[in-house]
Each structure stands twice: as structure tokens, then as C-alpha cells.
Amino acid sequence: MKQVNLLEDPVNKLFARYLLPSISATMVTSIYIVADTLMIGRGVGAIGIAALNILLPLFSLFFATGMLFGAGGGILLSVSKGKMNDLAANQYYTAAFLMAVVMSTVYTVLGHVLFTPVTRFLGSNETMGPYVEEYGRILISGAPAFLFSSFYQVFVRNDKAPRVSMTAVVSGGVFNIILDYILIFPMNMGMAGAAAATVTGSALTLVILLTHLVSKENTLRFVAGAKIGQAAEVVKNGISSFLLDMCNGVVTFLFNRQILSIAGEMGVVVYGIISNSSYIASSVNNGISQAVQPILATNFGAGKKARLTKVRQLAERTASVSGAVFAVTGFLFPALVTEAFVRPDPEILAMSVPAIRIYFLSFAAMGMNILYTTWFQSVMEPGNALKICLLRGILLNSFLVFLLPVFMGITGVWTVMPVTEVITFAACRIMLKKQEL
């Protein structure tokens, strides 16, 4: 097979080569969560979906931490390779790996010790409590599998093996769906079965990713001499990827608390449907961005700036089409989106149809905002990437989710994300216009 040359091969061909594997790889979070939601909705009931939605911020935390070290180290690895400095590339990989080991251990230990106060803070109540306990304990035990599957997706892809990432995620996702069905229905294991299937599927994804490390194509090596400064660079460059993945978790937490106070548990069920759809949309858009990330970072490291604009414009067109498809789907077929997850009663359907139509408008701008985050990371401007993530993931949401419901009630909650994404998009274009490469 011809060796991929990120510095010389035509941009269109490189993008096409990376696009499907990257989208498949970034779909790992949504595959597991959506599969669990579908099976729990049919096999456990609406309260099971509400309990799962309470725990979604923990999913986001585990995967986001993998991206913190994976994207932060992976981009620096690609830039170093563009500069023909293989030693520095592997020092970044080593530093990122060691930090990932530490954090996966911390999450597992503290997650069990502080389980009850953490889940109560996230919104668990007496009705949902047993379901949250049953699913959450197993989820936390799987934290290392979630974190390292996210971590190695980026490094394997940056080591010019995007198809390995795709194979790993598709295999783990399919296995998760099959095991979900077996454990929830024939074996009647309920929430515990769903959690066990999710952890097992993620572990399978990780095992397949690790096969790259023993292949002939592998260039990832653990080396001595990784410095504290390099570890700090990994965190600095990866923090925006961490926040990008944590956006869903932060939004889910804030929305759950507000919706519980305004519309009760049925409102959380409706938001569970919406947040699962949001995971799918953000995964596709993340995949588009991750497809161009190795190309951008390597060419930036080599000083080939003319190719950078071509790559970005190609990704912009793709993200625009993706956003339009998601927005139109939600506007035209809100009832079908609802029925995909639960057998809705009239109360749920009456609330979900207008909610989906409003919320899905945010997907039109979401892809562009995610792309611009990756763009600024790849050209070594992590400060601008961080601004974008803070703006759309924390600042605007935290303000609007409390402001808009005062004037619009529950409709105000569904309106938060469209307003947030549009304002963020405007800010991104201003940053891009001011940029000097």
C-alpha cells in the first residue's frame, strides 16, 4: 500500500481518506450512549432514560479526558513529525500516556468513594436513585476503558492508521448493541446489563486500537526524557478538546437541573432524547474536524501554509452540509426522532415535538464551531480554541439557561443552544478574520 504523504498528496484525496474513519472513530461515545438509551427505553422504561441522562456528564468527563491528552499530544506529535523531529514526537506521546494513566486511576477510585454525593449533585433523586446506582457503579469501573479508547483513537489516527480507528469503533459499537440486547432482554439484567455491555464494547475498541502498537506501521514509542514542560504543552494544547467534549456534559447537567424544576421527570426524559441526538450530531462534526486535524498540524509544522486554507475550506463545506441535514431532519421529523428512543405517551410527544424542532436548529452552526476549534489548535493558537470552547460550552449556556426560561418557560430551555451556537459562530468568524498565519 502506498505510504500516505500528508505534505504532498492532494488535499481532496487526503480528506476523503481520513473522513469516514474519523467520523466512525468519533462516533464511539454516541454509539454506546444511543444504544443504551434505545435498549433502556424499550426494556426498562422512561425513568431508566432519565437516570441514564443524569449520568451522561460522567461519560463526557471520561471521554473528554482521553481527548485532553490524546488530542493535545497527538497534535504536537504531528507538528513534530512535520518538523522531522521524531524524538520530540514520541516524548509528547509518552508524557500524554503517563498523564492518562494517572487520571484514569483517579476517576475510578474517587468515583466509587464519592458516588452518592456526585450523583445527587448531578440530579439523582429517590425515584431515579436505584437506576442510577445500578448503572453508575459499573460505568465508573469502566473509566479506564473509556478514557484510553478516546486517547488512542487520536494517536492511532495521527500515526497514519485511520482505518484501524474505524475498525476498532465499529467493532466495539456493534458488539455493544448485540450485548445490550442479550443482557437487557433475554437475561433481564436491566440497567446493569446496559452498563456491562457499554464497558465491554469500549474495552473491545481499546484492544483493537492497541493492535496498532505491534504492527509494522507503528511509529509510536515510549521514550525516556519526556519533560514537565512537554506535559504542560500537551495539556495546554488539549484543553480545548477537553472542553469541546465536556460541552455536552456541562450542558446536560445545567439543562437537567433547570428542566427538573420546570417540567419534572418527563421533561428530563424529553431532554434525554434530545441530548442523545446531540451526541450523534456532535460526533459527526467532531469526525469532520478530526479528519483534517493531522493534515493541518503536519502541514503547519512543515510551514506549508498555502495548503492550510484549502483544507479548512473543504472541511467548512462539509460541516455546513452536515449541519443543514441535522437541522432539517429535526424540523421535519420530530415525532420520528422521539419514537426512535421510546414508545411515547401523549404527554411526552406533546413536549418533545416543539422541543426537537427548536433545539435541532443549533446543529446548523455546531459543526462550524467545532471545526474552528480544531483549526486554531492545529495552527498552534490554543488560546483562540479555548475561547471558543468556553464561549459555547460554559459561558453562554450558563447564562442563557437561567435567563431565557424566565421569559419563555420551558421553550426558553430549548432555545438556549441555537442562540449559543449562532453567537459563537459570529465570534469565530471575527477571530478568523483577525488571524495572521
C-alpha positions as CSV (number, residue, x, y, z in Angstrom):
1,M,0.0,0.0,0.0
2,K,1.3,3.5,-0.9
3,Q,2.5,5.4,2.1
4,V,0.4,8.4,2.9
5,N,2.2,11.8,2.4
6,L,0.4,14.5,4.4
7,L,2.7,17.1,2.9
8,E,2.4,16.3,-0.8
9,D,-0.7,14.2,-1.6
10,P,-3.7,16.2,-3.0
11,V,-5.8,17.7,-0.2
12,N,-9.1,16.3,-1.5
13,K,-7.7,12.7,-1.5
14,L,-6.3,13.1,2.0
15,F,-9.6,14.4,3.3
16,A,-11.5,11.6,1.7
17,R,-9.1,9.1,3.1
18,Y,-9.5,10.4,6.7
19,L,-13.2,11.4,6.7
20,L,-15.1,8.2,7.1
21,P,-12.6,6.6,9.5
22,S,-12.5,9.8,11.6
23,I,-16.3,10.0,11.8
24,S,-16.5,6.4,12.7
25,A,-13.9,6.8,15.4
26,T,-15.6,9.9,17.0
27,M,-19.0,8.1,16.9
28,V,-17.7,5.9,19.8
29,T,-19.4,7.9,22.5
30,S,-22.7,8.3,20.8
31,I,-22.8,4.6,19.7
32,Y,-22.6,3.5,23.3
33,I,-24.9,6.1,24.7
34,V,-27.5,5.9,22.0
35,A,-27.5,2.1,22.1
36,D,-28.0,2.1,25.8
37,T,-30.8,4.7,25.5
38,L,-32.7,2.7,22.9
39,M,-32.5,-0.5,24.8
40,I,-33.2,1.0,28.2
41,G,-36.2,2.9,26.7
42,R,-37.7,-0.3,25.4
43,G,-36.6,-2.7,28.1
44,V,-36.5,-0.6,31.3
45,G,-38.8,2.4,30.7
46,A,-38.8,6.2,30.7
47,I,-37.3,6.5,34.2
48,G,-34.3,4.4,33.0
49,I,-33.7,7.0,30.3
50,A,-33.9,9.8,32.8
51,A,-31.4,8.0,35.1
52,L,-29.0,7.5,32.2
53,N,-29.2,11.1,31.3
54,I,-28.2,12.1,34.8
55,L,-25.0,10.1,34.3
56,L,-24.1,11.5,30.9
57,P,-21.8,14.1,32.3
58,L,-19.6,11.3,33.6
59,F,-19.4,9.7,30.1
60,S,-18.4,13.1,28.8
61,L,-15.7,13.5,31.6
62,F,-14.1,10.2,30.8
63,F,-14.0,10.6,27.0
64,A,-13.1,14.3,27.3
65,T,-10.1,13.5,29.5
66,G,-8.9,11.0,26.8
67,M,-9.2,13.7,24.3
68,L,-7.4,16.2,26.6
69,F,-4.2,14.0,26.4
70,G,-4.9,12.4,23.1
71,A,-5.6,15.5,21.0
72,G,-3.2,17.6,23.0
73,G,-0.4,15.1,22.5
74,G,-1.5,14.0,19.0
75,I,-1.4,17.4,17.5
76,L,2.1,18.1,19.0
77,L,3.2,14.7,17.7
78,S,2.0,15.6,14.1
79,V,3.7,19.1,14.3
80,S,6.9,17.5,15.5
81,K,6.8,15.0,12.7
82,G,6.2,17.8,10.2
83,K,9.4,19.3,11.5
84,M,11.1,15.8,11.2
85,N,11.7,15.6,14.9
86,D,10.7,12.0,15.8
87,L,12.2,12.1,19.3
88,A,10.1,15.1,20.4
89,A,7.0,13.4,18.8
90,N,7.4,10.3,21.0
91,Q,8.3,12.4,24.1
92,Y,4.9,14.1,23.7
93,Y,3.3,10.7,23.3
94,T,5.0,9.3,26.4
95,A,4.0,12.3,28.6
96,A,0.4,12.2,27.4
97,F,0.2,8.4,28.2
98,L,1.5,8.8,31.7
99,M,-1.0,11.6,32.5
100,A,-3.8,9.4,31.1
101,V,-2.8,6.5,33.4
102,V,-2.9,8.8,36.4
103,M,-6.3,10.3,35.6
104,S,-8.0,7.0,34.8
105,T,-6.9,5.7,38.2
106,V,-8.1,8.9,40.0
107,Y,-11.5,8.7,38.3
108,T,-12.0,5.1,39.2
109,V,-11.1,5.4,42.9
110,L,-12.8,8.7,43.6
111,G,-15.8,7.8,41.5
112,H,-16.6,4.9,43.8
113,V,-15.7,6.7,47.1
114,L,-17.8,9.8,46.2
115,F,-20.5,8.1,44.2
116,T,-23.5,9.2,46.2
117,P,-22.7,12.9,46.6
118,V,-21.6,13.2,43.0
119,T,-24.8,11.6,41.6
120,R,-27.0,13.7,43.9
121,F,-25.2,16.8,42.7
122,L,-25.9,15.7,39.1
123,G,-29.6,15.5,39.8
124,S,-30.4,12.0,41.0
125,N,-33.5,11.7,43.2
126,E,-35.3,9.0,45.1
127,T,-37.2,7.8,42.0
128,M,-34.1,7.5,39.8
129,G,-31.7,6.6,42.6
130,P,-31.8,2.8,42.2
131,Y,-31.4,3.0,38.4
132,V,-28.5,5.5,38.8
133,E,-26.8,3.2,41.3
134,E,-27.2,0.1,39.2
135,Y,-25.8,1.7,36.0
136,G,-23.3,4.2,37.5
137,R,-21.2,1.8,39.6
138,I,-20.3,-0.3,36.5
139,L,-19.8,2.8,34.4
140,I,-17.2,4.2,36.8
141,S,-15.4,0.9,36.9
142,G,-15.0,1.2,33.1
143,A,-13.5,4.7,33.3
144,P,-10.0,3.5,32.1
145,A,-11.5,1.8,29.0
146,F,-13.5,4.9,28.1
147,L,-10.5,7.2,28.6
148,F,-7.9,5.2,26.7
149,S,-10.2,4.3,23.8
150,S,-10.6,8.0,23.3
151,F,-6.9,8.6,23.8
152,Y,-5.7,6.0,21.4
153,Q,-8.2,6.9,18.7
154,V,-6.3,10.2,18.2
155,F,-2.8,8.8,18.4
156,V,-3.5,5.9,16.1
157,R,-5.1,8.2,13.6
158,N,-2.2,10.7,13.8
159,D,0.1,7.7,13.2
160,K,-1.4,7.4,9.8
161,A,-3.8,4.5,10.6
162,P,-7.3,6.0,10.4
163,R,-8.8,2.7,9.3
164,V,-7.6,1.0,12.5
165,S,-9.6,3.6,14.5
166,M,-12.6,3.0,12.3
167,T,-12.4,-0.8,12.7
168,A,-12.0,-0.5,16.4
169,V,-15.0,1.7,17.0
170,V,-17.3,-0.1,14.6
171,S,-16.4,-3.5,16.2
172,G,-16.9,-2.2,19.7
173,G,-20.1,-0.4,18.8
174,V,-21.7,-3.4,17.1
175,F,-20.7,-5.7,19.9
176,N,-22.1,-3.3,22.4
177,I,-25.5,-3.2,20.6
178,I,-25.7,-7.0,20.5
179,L,-24.7,-7.5,24.1
180,D,-27.1,-4.7,25.2
181,Y,-30.0,-6.7,23.7
182,I,-28.8,-10.0,25.2
183,L,-28.3,-8.7,28.7
184,I,-31.4,-6.4,28.9
185,F,-34.0,-8.6,27.2
186,P,-33.3,-12.4,27.4
187,M,-31.2,-12.1,30.6
188,N,-33.4,-9.4,32.1
189,M,-30.4,-7.6,33.7
190,G,-31.9,-4.1,33.2
191,M,-29.6,-1.1,33.8
192,A,-26.7,-3.3,35.0
193,G,-26.8,-5.2,31.7
194,A,-26.7,-2.0,29.7
195,A,-23.8,-0.7,31.7
196,A,-21.9,-4.0,31.4
197,A,-22.4,-4.0,27.6
198,T,-21.1,-0.5,27.3
199,V,-18.0,-1.1,29.3
200,T,-17.3,-4.4,27.4
201,G,-17.8,-2.7,24.0
202,S,-15.4,0.1,24.9
203,A,-12.8,-2.4,26.1
204,L,-13.0,-4.2,22.8
205,T,-12.5,-0.9,21.0
206,L,-9.4,-0.3,23.1
207,V,-8.0,-3.8,22.5
208,I,-8.3,-3.4,18.7
209,L,-6.7,0.1,18.8
210,L,-3.7,-1.4,20.8
211,T,-3.0,-3.9,18.0
212,H,-1.6,-0.9,16.0
213,L,1.2,-0.7,18.6
214,V,2.5,-4.1,17.5
215,S,2.1,-3.6,13.8
216,K,4.9,-2.8,11.3
217,E,3.4,0.6,10.5
218,N,3.5,1.8,14.2
219,T,5.9,4.7,14.9
220,L,4.6,5.4,18.5
221,R,7.4,4.6,21.0
222,F,7.7,5.2,24.8
223,V,10.9,7.1,25.3
224,A,12.9,8.5,28.2
225,G,13.4,12.2,28.6
226,A,9.9,13.5,28.4
227,K,9.9,16.8,30.2
228,I,7.4,18.5,32.6
229,G,7.3,21.3,30.0
230,Q,6.2,18.9,27.3
231,A,3.4,17.6,29.6
232,A,2.3,21.1,30.2
233,E,2.2,21.7,26.4
234,V,0.0,18.6,25.9
235,V,-2.5,20.0,28.5
236,K,-2.3,23.5,27.1
237,N,-3.0,22.3,23.5
238,G,-5.6,19.7,24.5
239,I,-7.7,21.7,26.9
240,S,-9.9,23.0,24.2
241,S,-10.6,19.4,23.0
242,F,-11.4,18.5,26.6
243,L,-13.9,21.4,26.9
244,L,-15.3,20.6,23.4
245,D,-16.2,17.1,24.6
246,M,-17.3,18.4,28.1
247,C,-19.7,20.8,26.4
248,N,-22.3,18.0,26.2
249,G,-21.7,17.1,29.8
250,V,-21.9,20.7,31.1
251,V,-25.0,21.4,29.0
252,T,-26.7,18.2,30.1
253,F,-26.0,19.0,33.8
254,L,-27.4,22.5,33.6
255,F,-30.4,21.6,31.5
256,N,-31.3,18.6,33.7
257,R,-31.4,20.9,36.8
258,Q,-33.5,23.5,35.1
259,I,-35.8,21.1,33.4
260,L,-36.5,19.2,36.6
261,S,-37.6,22.4,38.3
262,I,-39.8,23.5,35.4
263,A,-41.2,20.3,33.8
264,G,-40.3,17.5,36.2
265,E,-39.0,14.0,35.3
266,M,-40.9,13.8,32.0
267,G,-39.0,16.9,30.9
268,V,-35.8,15.1,31.6
269,V,-37.0,12.1,29.5
270,V,-37.6,14.5,26.6
271,Y,-34.2,16.1,27.1
272,G,-32.6,12.6,27.2
273,I,-33.9,12.1,23.7
274,I,-32.5,15.4,22.6
275,S,-29.2,15.0,24.2
276,N,-28.7,11.6,22.6
277,S,-29.4,13.2,19.2
278,S,-26.9,16.0,20.1
279,Y,-24.3,13.4,20.8
280,I,-24.8,11.9,17.3
281,A,-24.6,15.3,15.7
282,S,-21.5,16.4,17.6
283,S,-19.8,13.1,16.9
284,V,-20.2,13.5,13.2
285,N,-19.0,17.1,13.3
286,N,-16.1,16.1,15.5
287,G,-15.2,13.5,12.9
288,I,-15.1,16.1,10.2
289,S,-12.8,18.2,12.2
290,Q,-10.6,15.3,13.3
291,A,-10.3,14.2,9.6
292,V,-8.4,17.4,8.8
293,Q,-6.5,17.7,12.1
294,P,-3.5,15.6,11.2
295,I,-3.3,17.2,7.8
296,L,-3.4,20.7,9.2
297,A,-1.0,20.1,12.1
298,T,1.6,18.3,9.9
299,N,1.5,21.0,7.2
300,F,1.7,23.8,9.7
301,G,4.7,22.2,11.2
302,A,6.3,22.0,7.8
303,G,5.4,25.6,7.1
304,K,3.1,24.8,4.1
305,K,0.6,27.5,4.8
306,A,-1.0,27.6,1.4
307,R,-2.4,24.1,1.9
308,L,-3.9,25.0,5.2
309,T,-6.6,27.3,3.7
310,K,-7.5,24.6,1.1
311,V,-8.0,22.0,3.8
312,R,-10.1,24.4,6.0
313,Q,-12.3,25.4,3.2
314,L,-13.0,21.8,2.3
315,A,-13.9,21.0,5.8
316,E,-16.1,24.1,6.1
317,R,-18.2,23.0,3.1
318,T,-18.6,19.5,4.6
319,A,-19.6,20.8,8.0
320,S,-22.1,23.1,6.5
321,V,-23.9,20.3,4.7
322,S,-23.8,18.1,7.8
323,G,-25.3,20.8,9.9
324,A,-28.1,21.5,7.4
325,V,-29.0,17.8,7.3
326,F,-29.4,17.5,11.0
327,A,-31.4,20.8,11.4
328,V,-33.8,19.9,8.6
329,T,-34.3,16.4,10.0
330,G,-35.3,17.7,13.4
331,F,-37.6,20.3,11.9
332,L,-39.5,17.9,9.6
333,F,-39.5,14.7,11.6
334,P,-39.5,15.4,15.3
335,A,-42.0,12.7,16.1
336,L,-39.9,10.1,14.4
337,V,-36.9,11.2,16.4
338,T,-38.9,10.7,19.6
339,E,-40.3,7.3,18.6
340,A,-36.8,6.1,17.8
341,F,-36.0,6.1,21.5
342,V,-39.2,5.5,23.4
343,R,-42.8,4.4,22.9
344,P,-44.1,7.9,23.7
345,D,-47.3,8.7,25.5
346,P,-49.2,11.8,24.5
347,E,-47.5,13.9,27.2
348,I,-44.0,13.1,26.1
349,L,-44.9,13.6,22.4
350,A,-46.6,16.9,23.0
351,M,-43.4,18.2,24.8
352,S,-40.8,16.6,22.5
353,V,-42.1,17.8,19.1
354,P,-41.6,21.5,19.6
355,A,-38.5,21.0,21.7
356,I,-36.8,19.0,18.9
357,R,-37.7,21.5,16.2
358,I,-36.2,24.4,18.2
359,Y,-33.1,22.6,19.6
360,F,-32.1,21.0,16.3
361,L,-31.6,24.4,14.7
362,S,-28.4,24.6,16.8
363,F,-26.8,21.9,14.7
364,A,-26.7,24.2,11.6
365,A,-23.8,26.2,13.3
366,M,-22.4,23.5,15.6
367,G,-20.2,21.8,13.0
368,M,-18.5,25.1,12.0
369,N,-17.8,26.0,15.6
370,I,-16.2,22.6,16.3
371,L,-14.2,22.9,13.1
372,Y,-12.8,26.3,14.1
373,T,-11.8,24.9,17.5
374,T,-9.7,22.2,15.7
375,W,-8.3,24.8,13.2
376,F,-6.9,27.0,15.9
377,Q,-5.5,24.0,17.8
378,S,-3.8,22.7,14.7
379,V,-2.1,26.0,13.9
380,M,-0.8,26.3,17.5
381,E,-3.3,29.0,18.6
382,P,-4.8,27.1,21.6
383,G,-5.9,30.4,23.2
384,N,-8.4,31.1,20.5
385,A,-9.6,27.4,20.6
386,L,-10.1,27.8,24.3
387,K,-12.1,30.9,23.9
388,I,-14.5,29.2,21.5
389,C,-15.0,26.2,23.9
390,L,-15.5,28.4,26.9
391,L,-18.0,30.6,25.0
392,R,-20.2,27.8,23.6
393,G,-19.6,25.2,26.3
394,I,-19.8,27.2,29.6
395,L,-20.3,31.0,29.4
396,L,-23.3,31.4,27.1
397,N,-25.1,28.2,28.2
398,S,-24.7,29.0,31.9
399,F,-26.1,32.5,31.4
400,L,-28.9,31.7,28.9
401,V,-30.2,28.6,30.5
402,F,-31.3,30.7,33.6
403,L,-32.2,33.8,31.7
404,L,-34.4,32.6,28.8
405,P,-36.8,30.4,30.9
406,V,-37.7,33.5,32.9
407,F,-39.4,34.9,29.8
408,M,-40.2,31.8,27.8
409,G,-40.7,29.0,30.3
410,I,-39.6,25.5,29.1
411,T,-39.4,26.8,25.5
412,G,-36.6,29.1,26.7
413,V,-34.5,26.0,27.7
414,W,-34.8,24.5,24.2
415,T,-33.8,27.9,22.7
416,V,-30.5,28.2,24.6
417,M,-28.4,26.1,22.2
418,P,-29.5,27.7,18.9
419,V,-28.7,31.2,20.3
420,T,-25.4,29.9,21.8
421,E,-24.2,28.4,18.6
422,V,-25.1,31.4,16.4
423,I,-23.3,33.9,18.8
424,T,-20.2,31.6,18.9
425,F,-20.1,31.3,15.1
426,A,-20.1,35.1,14.8
427,A,-17.2,35.2,17.3
428,C,-15.3,32.5,15.4
429,R,-15.5,34.4,12.1
430,I,-14.2,37.5,13.8
431,M,-11.2,35.6,15.2
432,L,-10.5,34.0,11.8
433,K,-10.6,37.4,10.1
434,K,-8.1,38.8,12.5
435,Q,-5.8,35.8,12.2
436,E,-2.3,36.2,10.7
437,L,-0.5,33.0,9.7
